[in-house]
Amino acid sequence: MNPSRVIGLLGPVLDRADRGRDRWDKWRPTVAVCQHEDLLVERFELLYQRRFRRLAEQVCRDIRSVSPETAVCPHAIELADPWDFEEVYGVLYDFVQAYDFDLEHSDYLVHITTGSHVAQICWFLLCESRHLPARLLQTSPPKRGAKPLSAGDFSVIDLDLSRYDKLMSRFARATEGDICLLKSGIQTRNPVFNELIARIEKVALGCRDPILLMGATGAGKSHLARRIYELKRSHHQLAGAFVEVNCATLRGDALMSTLFGHEKGAFTGATRDRPGLLRAADSGLLFLDEVAELGLDEQAMLLRAIEEKRFLPLGADREAESDFQLICGTNRDLQQEVAQGRFREDLLVRIHLWTFCLPGLAERSEDIEPNLSYELEHFGRTQGVKVVFQRDAARDFLDFATSPRARWSANFRDLNGAVRRMAVLAADGRIDRAIVREEIARLEASWATGASPGDAVAELLGEAEIDLFDRAQLAEVIRVCRASRSLSEAGRELFAVSRQKKKSSNDADRLRKYLARFGLRWEALARADR
C-alpha cells in the first residue's frame, strides 16, 4: 500500500478544546485521524476558514505531537456562508483543481466527519465524479468508558461502484425495468428498435431537452411519448401532467388559444379566460403531435416558450410562465419543411437535439408476434373476456403478417384493428382459421384499394341504422378526412364549390358540425398515432 494523504476541513465545533492539558480529554476528529496505529498518515491537508486561524494552529501542533511523521499543511479558505452549496462546492472544487495529486506514490482520503453537511455532500460529489481521486474517511468518537486518549473508530468508503457487483446488478435490473416500461412490457426482438429504446431511456432520464419523435402514421409516437412521461415521473423528474395535442386538428385562433391560452374578449367567442395547454403542462410533459402543422406565428411563440419558459396568451398584456418538458412528433421531413419556408429553422434546431425515428411495423417483422399477443391481452383486459388463437390459426396469421404480402401501411393501427375484429368475431373466445382467412382477405383488400366506404362507416359507427344515401356521403367524408392533414384542409376540399358563393366561410366549422350529426369528432379520424 502507498502512504496515505488526508484532506479535510477544520471542525470549528468538534475540533475545539481548551488549550491546557484537559483538551486531550476530549475527542477531536481531526487530531484523532492521526492517532490510529493502523492508519499511517504521511501528510494532512487541513483546510480552515481564516477566522479560525488560531484554532487551526493549535490543531496542527497537536497533530505533530501525536504523529511526528505526519506533515501538516494548513490551507486558508474563504467561506462567507458554509451552508451555501454553490459557494462551498466552488471553493472545494478550486482547491482540488489546483492540487497536485501523486497517484503513483500516494493514496488519498477525504475526511468527511468535520465541516457542515453541505461540505460533506460536496466532498461526496467530487469523489464520486472522480474530480477528487480519493476515498471517503469517516471517523467516530470512542465508545463510552474508553480511555481518554482513545482515537475512536474509523472506516474507509470507496465510491468506485464498479467494485460492487451487487450494486451494479441492481442498477442493471433497474435499467432493464425502465426499458421494459418504454416498451409497454412487450418483449420486442428487433435489434434496431431495442437499441433505439435503450438510447431513448438514457436521454429521457439524463436531460430535460426537447425530444423529436419521427415516424409514419401509426408507428407509436404518441404511445411512446406517454411512456417517456411515465418513466420520468417514476424517477421523480416530473410532477405535473401529461398533456397531448394534435396540432393538425387546430388552426388560427383555436390553435393559439388551445396552446397559449387567452383572456376573455380576446376574439369573437372568447367569453371566458382560458389557461391553455402550455400552462396545463407546467412541471409536466407536453406532447405536440404533428408539430409540422403549426403556423409560423405559433412556431415563434413556441420557440420563446421553450427557451425562456414564458409566452403571451391571446389578448393578454402580461406574460404567463410554464416550465415543461417538450416532446414533438411528426411524419414529415422537417428539413424539407424548412427549405420550403413552412417551418422555422431556429425552432427545428431547438427541438432537433435528440431525434429518434421509429421504424414501421413492416420493418420489425420479428416484433409482430409479441405485439400480437399484447394486443390480444389488451383487448381481453378492456373487454373483460378471454380470447385466444387456435394453434393453426395463429400460425396462419403470423405467416401472413410477417410475409411480403403484409404491407401494414397504418402500422399498429392496422394490427390493432385486425386483432379487435378477429376477437369480436370469436364467439366462443377462440379465433379459428376461418376468422383469420376472412381478416387476411380484408387487410389485403384495404391495402390494395384503400378501405371500402362500408368498412369505414361500420368501423366507426358499428351497426347504427343509417340511410344508404347518408352512409355513402359519410363514407366519402371519412375518406377525405383521413387523407387530409388538417380539419381545414378537409373542409376546403369537401366544400370547394359552395365556399366560392360565400363572402366568408368557415369550412372547418361546417365539417365539424356535419361530423357531430353522427357523433363523430375530427380527432377520431385524424391521421395521428394511436
SULTAFEN-V368505 format. One record per residue. N is the residue number from 1. RES is the residue in one small letter. SS is DSSP state (h for helix, s for strand, l for the rest). PSI is psi in whole degrees, 0 to 359 (999 if undefined). OMEGA is omega in degrees with one decimal (none if undefined). Layout:
N:RES:SS:PSI:OMEGA, N:RES:SS:PSI:OMEGA
//
This chain:
1:m:l:145:175.9, 2:n:l:157:174.7, 3:p:s:152:-177.5, 4:s:s:139:171.0, 5:r:s:131:-176.6, 6:v:s:136:174.3, 7:i:s:130:-179.1, 8:g:s:162:177.0, 9:l:s:142:173.7, 10:l:l:136:177.4, 11:g:l:102:-176.6, 12:p:l:336:179.7, 13:v:l:305:-175.3, 14:l:l:328:-177.4, 15:d:l:353:-177.4, 16:r:l:142:176.8, 17:a:l:166:177.3, 18:d:l:155:-177.6, 19:r:l:342:-178.1, 20:g:l:189:-178.5, 21:r:h:339:-178.8, 22:d:h:344:-178.8, 23:r:h:339:179.7, 24:w:h:353:175.7, 25:d:h:351:-178.7, 26:k:l:139:176.0, 27:w:l:122:177.8, 28:r:l:115:-169.2, 29:p:h:320:-177.6, 30:t:h:317:177.1, 31:v:h:320:-175.9, 32:a:h:333:178.3, 33:v:h:322:-175.1, 34:c:l:6:179.2, 35:q:l:352:-177.4, 36:h:l:129:-179.5, 37:e:l:331:-178.0, 38:d:l:16:173.9, 39:l:l:96:-177.3, 40:l:l:117:-177.0, 41:v:s:116:179.4, 42:e:s:337:-176.3, 43:r:s:136:178.4, 44:f:s:115:177.0, 45:e:s:104:-174.3, 46:l:s:113:178.0, 47:l:s:133:-179.1, 48:y:s:152:175.1, 49:q:s:143:-171.6, 50:r:h:328:-177.7, 51:r:h:350:177.0, 52:f:h:31:-176.4, 53:r:h:314:-176.5, 54:r:h:321:177.4, 55:l:h:319:179.2, 56:a:h:319:179.6, 57:e:h:320:179.0, 58:q:h:317:-179.7, 59:v:h:320:178.7, 60:c:h:317:179.7, 61:r:h:319:-177.9, 62:d:h:324:176.9, 63:i:h:317:-179.8, 64:r:h:329:-178.2, 65:s:h:326:-178.3, 66:v:h:340:-178.5, 67:s:l:78:-176.7, 68:p:l:336:-178.3, 69:e:l:354:-179.2, 70:t:l:124:174.5, 71:a:s:119:-178.6, 72:v:s:125:-176.5, 73:c:s:102:179.7, 74:p:s:144:179.2, 75:h:s:115:179.4, 76:a:s:133:177.5, 77:i:s:162:178.1, 78:e:l:123:176.0, 79:l:l:107:178.2, 80:a:l:324:-179.6, 81:d:l:104:-178.3, 82:p:l:355:177.9, 83:w:l:5:176.9, 84:d:l:108:-173.5, 85:f:h:313:-177.0, 86:e:h:318:-178.8, 87:e:h:314:-177.7, 88:v:h:314:-179.6, 89:y:h:319:-179.7, 90:g:h:317:-179.8, 91:v:h:312:-178.9, 92:l:h:322:178.3, 93:y:h:316:179.6, 94:d:h:321:178.6, 95:f:h:314:-178.3, 96:v:h:319:-178.6, 97:q:h:327:-177.8, 98:a:h:348:-174.7, 99:y:l:140:-179.3, 100:d:l:96:-178.1, 101:f:l:138:177.3, 102:d:l:78:-173.2, 103:l:l:339:-178.3, 104:e:l:329:-173.5, 105:h:l:353:-176.3, 106:s:s:147:170.5, 107:d:s:146:-174.6, 108:y:s:138:176.9, 109:l:s:143:176.1, 110:v:s:120:-178.8, 111:h:s:114:-174.6, 112:i:l:8:-178.9, 113:t:l:327:-178.6, 114:t:l:166:-178.7, 115:g:l:165:-179.2, 116:s:l:167:176.5, 117:h:h:328:177.7, 118:v:h:316:178.7, 119:a:h:320:178.8, 120:q:h:319:178.0, 121:i:h:319:179.9, 122:c:h:317:176.4, 123:w:h:316:-179.9, 124:f:h:312:-178.0, 125:l:h:321:-180.0, 126:l:h:324:178.1, 127:c:h:318:-177.5, 128:e:h:325:179.5, 129:s:l:355:-179.7, 130:r:l:14:168.2, 131:h:l:328:176.6, 132:l:l:105:-175.3, 133:p:l:70:-174.5, 134:a:l:165:171.2, 135:r:s:160:-178.8, 136:l:s:137:177.7, 137:l:s:117:179.1, 138:q:s:125:178.1, 139:t:s:157:-179.6, 140:s:s:152:-175.5, 141:p:l:162:179.0, 142:p:l:154:178.8, 143:k:l:157:-178.2, 144:r:l:132:179.6, 145:g:l:354:179.7, 146:a:l:160:-179.6, 147:k:l:151:-172.4, 148:p:l:322:-175.0, 149:l:l:12:180.0, 150:s:l:138:-179.0, 151:a:l:352:-177.1, 152:g:l:208:-178.6, 153:d:s:161:173.8, 154:f:s:157:174.6, 155:s:s:148:-179.3, 156:v:s:130:-177.3, 157:i:s:122:179.5, 158:d:l:122:-178.3, 159:l:l:13:175.9, 160:d:l:92:-173.5, 161:l:h:341:-179.2, 162:s:h:343:-179.2, 163:r:h:354:-176.4, 164:y:l:93:-174.5, 165:d:h:320:-178.0, 166:k:h:317:178.4, 167:l:h:316:-177.9, 168:m:h:321:178.8, 169:s:h:327:176.3, 170:r:h:317:177.0, 171:f:h:320:-179.7, 172:a:h:319:178.5, 173:r:h:322:178.6, 174:a:h:319:178.6, 175:t:h:318:177.6, 176:e:h:321:178.3, 177:g:h:321:178.5, 178:d:h:317:179.4, 179:i:h:321:177.6, 180:c:h:321:177.2, 181:l:h:316:179.9, 182:l:h:333:-179.4, 183:k:l:13:178.3, 184:s:l:26:179.4, 185:g:l:5:-178.7, 186:i:l:128:-179.1, 187:q:l:76:-177.5, 188:t:l:151:-173.8, 189:r:l:347:-178.0, 190:n:l:120:-174.7, 191:p:h:324:-179.5, 192:v:h:315:179.8, 193:f:h:318:-179.7, 194:n:h:320:177.4, 195:e:h:322:178.0, 196:l:h:314:-178.8, 197:i:h:322:177.4, 198:a:h:320:178.4, 199:r:h:319:179.2, 200:i:h:321:178.9, 201:e:h:317:179.7, 202:k:h:317:-178.6, 203:v:h:317:-177.0, 204:a:h:320:-178.4, 205:l:h:345:-174.8, 206:g:h:348:-177.5, 207:c:l:173:176.7, 208:r:l:19:179.3, 209:d:l:155:174.3, 210:p:l:149:178.3, 211:i:s:136:178.3, 212:l:s:121:177.4, 213:l:s:121:-180.0, 214:m:s:152:179.4, 215:g:l:162:-178.2, 216:a:l:165:176.5, 217:t:l:132:177.9, 218:g:l:4:-178.3, 219:a:l:347:175.2, 220:g:l:25:-176.8, 221:k:h:313:-179.3, 222:s:h:317:179.5, 223:h:h:316:-179.3, 224:l:h:322:178.6, 225:a:h:318:178.8, 226:r:h:323:178.8, 227:r:h:322:175.8, 228:i:h:318:177.0, 229:y:h:314:-179.2, 230:e:h:323:177.9, 231:l:h:311:-178.8, 232:k:h:324:179.6, 233:r:h:324:178.8, 234:s:h:337:177.1, 235:h:l:14:176.2, 236:h:l:31:176.8, 237:q:l:343:178.0, 238:l:l:139:178.5, 239:a:l:342:-176.5, 240:g:l:195:-173.0, 241:a:l:164:169.8, 242:f:s:120:-177.0, 243:v:s:124:-176.1, 244:e:s:139:175.3, 245:v:s:137:174.5, 246:n:s:107:-174.7, 247:c:h:339:-178.8, 248:a:h:347:-175.9, 249:t:h:356:-174.3, 250:l:l:152:178.3, 251:r:l:157:171.7, 252:g:h:223:-177.8, 253:d:h:327:-179.7, 254:a:h:319:179.3, 255:l:h:313:178.8, 256:m:h:314:-177.8, 257:s:h:318:-179.0, 258:t:h:315:-176.5, 259:l:h:307:-168.9, 260:f:h:352:179.7, 261:g:l:171:176.9, 262:h:s:164:173.7, 263:e:l:156:-179.3, 264:k:l:131:178.8, 265:g:l:6:-178.1, 266:a:l:330:178.0, 267:f:l:171:-179.4, 268:t:l:125:-178.8, 269:g:l:351:179.1, 270:a:l:82:-173.9, 271:t:l:352:178.3, 272:r:l:164:177.5, 273:d:l:149:176.2, 274:r:s:124:-175.4, 275:p:l:327:-178.8, 276:g:l:159:-174.1, 277:l:h:332:178.6, 278:l:h:320:177.7, 279:r:h:328:177.4, 280:a:h:333:-178.6, 281:a:l:7:-179.9, 282:d:l:129:-177.6, 283:s:l:7:179.7, 284:g:l:213:-176.8, 285:l:s:131:177.5, 286:l:s:122:177.8, 287:f:s:114:178.0, 288:l:s:98:178.2, 289:d:s:149:-176.4, 290:e:l:51:-175.7, 291:v:h:338:179.3, 292:a:h:345:-179.7, 293:e:h:350:178.1, 294:l:l:142:173.9, 295:g:l:168:-176.9, 296:l:h:325:178.3, 297:d:h:315:178.6, 298:e:h:324:178.9, 299:q:h:319:179.7, 300:a:h:317:179.1, 301:m:h:322:179.0, 302:l:h:319:179.5, 303:l:h:316:-179.7, 304:r:h:323:179.0, 305:a:h:326:178.7, 306:i:h:314:-172.8, 307:e:h:323:-174.1, 308:e:h:353:-177.5, 309:k:l:26:-179.3, 310:r:s:150:178.5, 311:f:s:166:-176.6, 312:l:l:111:176.5, 313:p:l:156:179.2, 314:l:s:133:176.9, 315:g:l:3:-177.3, 316:a:l:152:174.1, 317:d:l:8:177.6, 318:r:l:135:-177.3, 319:e:l:153:174.5, 320:a:s:161:-179.4, 321:e:s:147:175.3, 322:s:l:129:178.4, 323:d:l:100:-174.3, 324:f:l:154:170.1, 325:q:s:137:-176.4, 326:l:s:132:168.2, 327:i:s:131:178.6, 328:c:s:148:176.8, 329:g:s:145:177.1, 330:t:s:153:172.2, 331:n:l:14:179.9, 332:r:l:162:173.7, 333:d:l:102:-174.5, 334:l:h:332:175.4, 335:q:h:320:177.3, 336:q:h:323:177.0, 337:e:h:322:176.2, 338:v:h:315:-178.9, 339:a:h:329:-178.9, 340:q:l:7:174.5, 341:g:l:15:-177.9, 342:r:l:352:-179.6, 343:f:l:137:-176.9, 344:r:l:132:-179.2, 345:e:h:322:-178.6, 346:d:h:328:176.3, 347:l:h:319:178.6, 348:l:h:317:178.5, 349:v:h:322:-176.5, 350:r:h:323:-176.0, 351:i:h:358:-174.0, 352:h:l:6:-176.1, 353:l:l:316:177.0, 354:w:s:104:-177.7, 355:t:s:130:179.9, 356:f:s:127:-179.7, 357:c:s:116:-177.9, 358:l:l:125:177.9, 359:p:l:150:177.7, 360:g:l:167:-177.9, 361:l:h:324:179.8, 362:a:h:336:178.1, 363:e:h:357:-177.2, 364:r:l:54:-175.7, 365:s:h:330:179.2, 366:e:h:336:-174.7, 367:d:h:359:-178.3, 368:i:h:318:-178.7, 369:e:h:309:178.8, 370:p:h:327:178.0, 371:n:h:327:175.9, 372:l:h:316:177.8, 373:s:h:319:-180.0, 374:y:h:313:-178.9, 375:e:h:320:-179.4, 376:l:h:319:177.3, 377:e:h:321:178.5, 378:h:h:317:177.6, 379:f:h:315:-179.5, 380:g:h:319:180.0, 381:r:h:316:-175.8, 382:t:h:330:-177.8, 383:q:h:351:179.0, 384:g:l:28:178.7, 385:v:l:162:177.3, 386:k:l:121:-179.6, 387:v:l:134:179.9, 388:v:s:161:174.1, 389:f:s:142:162.0, 390:q:l:148:-172.9, 391:r:h:311:-179.3, 392:d:h:324:-180.0, 393:a:h:320:178.3, 394:a:h:317:179.6, 395:r:h:319:179.4, 396:d:h:315:-176.5, 397:f:h:318:-179.3, 398:l:h:323:176.8, 399:d:h:318:178.1, 400:f:h:314:-173.1, 401:a:h:331:-178.0, 402:t:l:7:-179.2, 403:s:l:166:176.9, 404:p:l:343:179.0, 405:r:l:331:-175.9, 406:a:l:113:-177.4, 407:r:l:328:-177.0, 408:w:l:51:-175.5, 409:s:l:330:177.3, 410:a:l:14:175.5, 411:n:l:236:-174.2, 412:f:h:341:172.8, 413:r:h:315:178.7, 414:d:h:314:-177.3, 415:l:h:317:178.8, 416:n:h:315:178.9, 417:g:h:319:179.8, 418:a:h:315:-179.5, 419:v:h:316:-179.2, 420:r:h:315:-178.7, 421:r:h:314:-179.6, 422:m:h:321:-178.9, 423:a:h:320:179.6, 424:v:h:322:-178.0, 425:l:h:346:179.8, 426:a:l:83:-172.7, 427:a:l:323:-179.2, 428:d:l:13:179.3, 429:g:l:11:-179.9, 430:r:s:122:178.0, 431:i:s:116:-176.5, 432:d:l:180:-175.5, 433:r:h:328:178.7, 434:a:h:317:178.1, 435:i:h:319:179.5, 436:v:h:316:179.3, 437:r:h:317:179.1, 438:e:h:318:-178.6, 439:e:h:321:177.7, 440:i:h:316:178.5, 441:a:h:320:179.7, 442:r:h:314:-179.6, 443:l:h:314:-179.1, 444:e:h:322:179.6, 445:a:h:319:-179.3, 446:s:h:323:179.0, 447:w:h:331:-178.4, 448:a:h:320:-173.5, 449:t:h:358:-172.0, 450:g:l:153:-177.5, 451:a:l:138:-179.2, 452:s:l:154:179.9, 453:p:h:318:-179.4, 454:g:h:320:179.5, 455:d:h:317:-177.4, 456:a:h:316:180.0, 457:v:h:316:-179.6, 458:a:h:323:179.9, 459:e:h:322:-174.8, 460:l:h:325:-173.3, 461:l:h:358:178.8, 462:g:l:228:-176.8, 463:e:l:26:179.6, 464:a:l:142:-179.1, 465:e:l:113:-179.2, 466:i:l:137:176.9, 467:d:l:149:-179.9, 468:l:h:321:179.2, 469:f:h:311:-179.6, 470:d:h:323:-179.2, 471:r:h:317:-179.7, 472:a:h:318:179.3, 473:q:h:316:-179.3, 474:l:h:322:179.5, 475:a:h:320:178.7, 476:e:h:321:177.4, 477:v:h:318:179.0, 478:i:h:318:-179.9, 479:r:h:315:-179.4, 480:v:h:319:180.0, 481:c:h:316:-177.8, 482:r:h:339:179.2, 483:a:h:353:-175.5, 484:s:l:155:-178.5, 485:r:l:345:-178.9, 486:s:l:164:177.8, 487:l:h:319:-180.0, 488:s:h:320:179.7, 489:e:h:318:177.5, 490:a:h:319:178.7, 491:g:h:319:179.7, 492:r:h:322:-179.6, 493:e:h:319:-176.6, 494:l:h:328:-177.1, 495:f:l:33:-174.5, 496:a:l:326:-177.3, 497:v:l:307:-175.2, 498:s:h:329:-178.0, 499:r:h:337:178.8, 500:q:h:337:-177.3, 501:k:h:359:-178.5, 502:k:l:142:176.2, 503:k:l:322:175.3, 504:s:l:143:-177.4, 505:s:l:149:174.8, 506:n:l:82:-174.8, 507:d:h:322:-178.6, 508:a:h:318:-179.0, 509:d:h:320:177.4, 510:r:h:315:-178.9, 511:l:h:320:179.6, 512:r:h:318:-179.9, 513:k:h:324:178.1, 514:y:h:313:-180.0, 515:l:h:325:-178.5, 516:a:h:334:177.6, 517:r:l:332:-178.5, 518:f:l:12:179.7, 519:g:l:24:-178.3, 520:l:l:152:175.4, 521:r:l:150:-179.4, 522:w:h:322:-177.4, 523:e:h:333:-180.0, 524:a:h:343:-177.9, 525:l:h:339:-174.3, 526:a:l:150:-178.5, 527:r:l:71:178.8, 528:a:l:161:177.7, 529:d:l:155:179.0, 530:r:l:999:none
//
